[in-house]
C-alpha cells in the first residue's frame, strides 16, 4: 500500500520515499513506494511524470481497479529498499488540475443550465471531453452551451474554494452529491464552495479562480442519444485563444481588413470563387469539345496533352466519337508527374488494357480502372508516350 501524498497536498512537487518493491516485467522497470506524489492514471485524469532517484518516470498506474497499490514504470531500474527522492513534472500536474477542476465546474454548470448529467469524462487533454446523458438537437445544444459557459466562468470569477475530504460510507447517502460514487467504503469527495459536490480521487486546485478562463469549443452527437462537449480550461484555454487569435490576425492581414471583418471578406471570396469555378467549368467544357473534334478530324488512334482542368471532360467527349481511341495527358501541379487518361469508344474498350500494359507501363505508367484507364507517368516520359502512342496503338489492333 502506498501513502497517497498527492491527496494531502496536490501542490507539492518533491518528496522522499522508500522502494518497497522493484522488478522487471515485459521490458519495463517497475517499482512500488511506501509513499508517493505521483498520481496514477485514474478517473479520466492522466498520470504524472517526473523523476525518482534521478530516473525518469514514464508511467504510473494502479494494477487493481480501486486498489491500494500504485506502480511506477521507470526508464532504468532502482534497488529494492533504496531511499529515493522524487520530483513530479509540475507543469504537467498543474494542467491536469486545471482540467479536472474545470470539468467539475462545467459538469455542475450544465446541470444547472439544463439538467444535463455527466456520464463520462476524458482529461487526456489538452481538450476536456464531457459526455452527457441527452441529445437535445444542435440548435438547443448551442443555446445550452452558451448558458453553461457563462455559468462556469461566473464560478471562476467568484473565486470559490475547492477542498477534498473523506466520507464514511454510511454518510454518503446524506450528501447532496452530483453523482453517486462507483466504489464502496470510505469515499473521497471534492467540494467547490456553494457550487458542486462530487466523489473524486483526482488532484484539484485550491480555488476555481485558477481554473479560468473556461472556454467551450464545440459539441457532437454521441452514441445512444448522448452529447459530447469539448472544452479547455486555464492555461490551455489561453493557448487555444492565442493560437486562434494569431491565425485570425494573419487572415486579417492577408485581407487588409480588421479581424472582425474577416468573416465578411471570406464570404465575399467564397462567392467570387464559386463564380470563377462556374466560368472555369464552362471554359473547360468548351475546350474539351474543341479537343475532341480536333482529335476526331485528325483520326484515331490519337494522343494529345490538354489542361488538367479539361482532362476528364475531354476524355468523356472523345469516347462519344465512333471508333475513338486516344491517350490524353495533363501535367499535375508541380510538374513532376503527368496524369494519363486512356479512352475509347465502347466498341474499342477491350483494346485498352493491353495497350496500357504493353505500351505505357514500360515507360513507368501506373494506373487502372474499368472501361477507361487512368493513371500517372513521370513527366520526363510524357512526350515520348504521346509521340509513340498512335503508331503503337495501330500495331496492337
DAJO-V75470 format. One record per residue. RES is the residue in one small letter. PSI is psi in whole degrees, -180 to 180 (NA if undefined). OMEGA is omega in whole degrees, -180 to 180 (* if undefined). NEAR is the number of other C-alpha atoms within 10 Angstrom. Layout:
res={RES/RES}
psi={PSI/PSI}
omega={OMEGA/OMEGA}
near={NEAR/NEAR}
This chain:
res={x/x/x/x/x/x/x/x/x/x/x/x/x/x/x/x/x/x/x/x/x/x/x/x/x/x/x/x/x/x/x/x/x/x/x/x/x/x/x/x/x/x/x/x/x/x/x/x/x/x/x/x/x/x/x/x/x/x/x/x/x/x/x/x/x/x/x/x/x/x/x/x/x/x/x/x/x/x/x/x/x/x/x/x/x/x/x/x/x/x/x/x/x/x/x/x/x/x/x/x/x/x/x/x/x/x/x/x/x/x/x/x/x/x/x/x/x/x/x/x/x/x/x/x/x/x/x/x/x/x/x/x/x/x/x/x/x/x/x/x/x/x/x/x/x/x/x/x/x/x/x/x/x/x/x/x/x/x/x/x/x/x/x/x/x/x/x/x/x/x/x/x/x/x/x/x/x/x/x/x/x/x/x/x/x/x/x/x/x/x/x/x/x/x/x/x/x/x/x/x/x/x/x/x/x/x/x/x/x/x/x/x/x/x/x/x/x/x/x/x/x/x/x/x/x/x/x/x/x/x/x/x/x/x/x/x/x/x/x/x/x/x/x/x/x/x/x/x/x/x/x/x/x/x/x/x/x/x/x/x/x/x/x/x/x/x/x/x/x/x/x/x/x/x/x/x/x/x/x/x/x/x/x/x/x/x/x/x/x/x/x/x/x/x/x/x/x/x/x/x/x/x/x/x/x/x/x/x/x/x/x/x/x/x/x/x/x/x/x/x/x/x/x/x/x/x/x/x/x/x/x/x/x/x/x/x/x/x/x/x/x/x/x/x/x/x/x/x/x/x/x/x/x/x/x/x/x/x/x/x/x/x/x/x/x/x/x/x/x/x/x/x/x/x/x/x/x/x/x/x/x/x/x/x/x/x/x/x/x/x/x/x/x/x/x/x/x}
psi={132/132/129/89/-26/-20/-33/-43/95/-10/-10/145/-19/150/167/146/168/136/111/-19/138/133/167/137/121/42/6/141/117/145/153/148/159/-21/148/147/-9/118/131/153/123/145/29/-10/131/163/161/160/174/-143/150/117/33/0/136/136/120/-30/152/129/163/117/-26/134/130/27/-170/-9/146/125/136/126/126/163/-27/162/154/155/139/135/-9/147/124/155/138/149/128/158/102/-38/-44/-48/-45/-38/-40/-40/-41/-42/-46/-46/-40/-39/-42/-43/-45/-42/-41/-36/-43/-34/-42/-36/-38/14/33/129/132/130/-17/150/154/127/24/-27/173/-13/145/131/127/126/135/160/34/151/101/-3/155/-40/-49/-37/-43/-40/-42/-39/-42/-44/-45/-39/-41/-44/-44/-44/-25/-43/-35/-52/-20/-9/54/138/142/130/164/149/162/138/130/148/-37/-25/-13/-46/-16/-10/145/63/143/-34/157/150/157/-2/159/166/-157/135/134/128/145/129/131/118/121/22/-55/149/119/146/135/138/12/180/138/164/169/-28/149/-23/-30/-13/-8/163/161/126/124/132/-23/-172/165/155/131/-166/150/50/50/171/139/128/139/135/166/154/143/-138/-39/-27/-41/-41/-41/-44/-45/-43/-43/-35/-41/-43/-44/-40/-40/-45/-42/-40/-39/-34/-5/48/173/160/-34/-8/-8/-46/-42/-38/-38/-43/-44/-40/-40/-42/-43/-40/-41/-44/-42/-38/-39/-43/-41/-40/-39/-43/-40/-38/-41/-44/-45/-43/-40/-44/-41/-44/-40/-45/-38/-39/-38/-19/148/149/153/164/145/145/135/167/147/-39/-22/1/-55/-44/-36/-44/-43/-42/-36/-43/-16/-19/132/134/7/140/115/148/119/147/154/139/137/160/135/-28/6/-29/159/143/132/146/113/115/159/157/152/-24/-15/9/-28/-20/-18/-45/-42/-40/-45/-48/-42/-32/-28/-38/-37/-21/-3/8/142/132/-166/-171/164/141/-110/153/131/152/-159/159/140/135/-31/-19/3/-51/-35/-44/-44/-42/-35/-16/-49/-47/-40/-39/-37/-36/-33/-16/NA}
omega={180/174/-173/-178/-178/175/-178/179/-178/179/178/-178/-178/179/173/-178/176/177/-178/178/178/180/177/-178/179/177/180/177/-173/176/168/-177/176/179/-177/172/-175/179/178/176/-176/174/-179/-179/179/-179/173/169/-179/-180/172/-178/-179/-179/-178/174/-174/-177/176/-176/175/-177/176/178/-178/179/-178/-177/173/-178/179/176/-172/178/-179/-176/169/-179/176/-178/-178/173/-173/172/179/176/179/173/-173/-180/179/-179/-176/177/178/178/178/178/-172/177/177/179/178/178/-178/-180/178/179/179/177/-180/-177/-172/-179/174/180/179/179/178/177/170/-179/-178/170/-1/178/172/175/176/177/180/-171/-176/168/-175/-172/-173/-177/179/179/179/179/179/179/178/-180/-178/179/178/179/-179/-179/170/179/177/-176/178/175/-177/-180/177/-178/179/177/177/-176/176/-176/-177/-178/-176/-179/-178/-176/177/-176/175/175/-180/-178/179/-178/175/180/179/-176/175/179/177/-178/169/-172/177/-177/-171/175/-175/174/-177/177/-175/176/-174/178/176/-174/177/-179/-179/-178/-173/-5/174/-177/174/-174/-179/-179/173/179/179/179/174/175/174/178/175/-179/179/-177/170/-176/174/-178/-176/172/178/179/178/179/-178/-180/180/179/177/179/-180/178/178/178/180/179/179/180/-175/-177/172/-176/-178/177/-176/-180/-180/179/177/178/180/179/177/179/179/180/179/179/-180/178/178/179/-179/179/179/178/179/178/178/178/-178/179/179/178/-178/179/180/180/179/179/-178/177/179/3/-178/178/180/171/-179/175/-178/-178/-177/-172/-175/-178/176/178/-180/-176/177/-176/179/-178/178/179/-176/172/-173/171/178/-177/177/178/176/175/-177/174/-178/-179/175/175/-180/175/180/-172/178/170/-175/179/-177/-177/-179/-179/-168/-173/179/178/-179/-175/-173/-172/-175/179/177/178/179/180/177/179/-179/178/176/-175/176/-180/177/-179/-177/-180/174/-174/-179/-180/-172/-176/177/-179/-179/-177/-176/-170/-175/-179/-180/-180/178/179/-177/-176/*}
near={12/16/16/18/15/19/19/13/12/21/17/14/16/17/16/16/21/17/18/17/16/18/14/13/8/5/6/15/18/21/22/22/24/16/19/26/25/31/27/22/17/17/14/15/21/21/19/25/24/21/19/27/16/13/16/18/24/16/20/23/19/16/12/9/10/11/9/12/18/24/20/26/21/22/15/14/16/21/14/15/13/15/16/18/15/21/22/22/15/17/11/14/23/21/18/26/25/27/34/26/26/30/25/23/25/29/25/24/26/21/15/15/18/14/14/21/18/22/15/13/19/18/22/15/16/17/20/22/20/21/23/21/18/20/18/15/13/13/8/10/20/14/12/18/22/13/16/23/21/18/18/28/21/19/26/20/15/13/17/19/15/20/15/21/13/12/15/11/15/10/10/20/10/8/12/11/16/16/12/12/17/9/12/10/11/13/21/21/20/23/20/23/16/10/16/18/21/21/22/20/17/24/24/29/22/19/21/28/21/21/32/26/22/27/25/20/14/12/18/15/17/15/12/9/12/17/23/22/21/16/23/28/30/23/19/22/21/16/14/16/14/12/11/12/13/11/13/17/17/13/18/18/13/10/15/12/14/13/16/11/12/19/13/11/17/13/11/12/13/12/12/12/12/12/12/12/12/12/12/14/15/12/14/20/19/15/19/24/18/15/22/23/16/14/19/19/9/9/14/18/19/22/19/17/18/17/16/18/16/20/22/20/20/26/24/17/19/27/23/14/17/14/18/23/29/28/24/23/28/22/20/14/9/7/11/11/18/23/22/26/22/25/26/28/20/16/12/16/19/13/16/21/17/12/18/21/15/12/18/24/14/10/16/13/23/18/16/16/10/9/17/19/19/21/16/22/22/16/17/13/15/23/13/12/22/18/13/14/21/18/11/15/21/11/9/12/8}
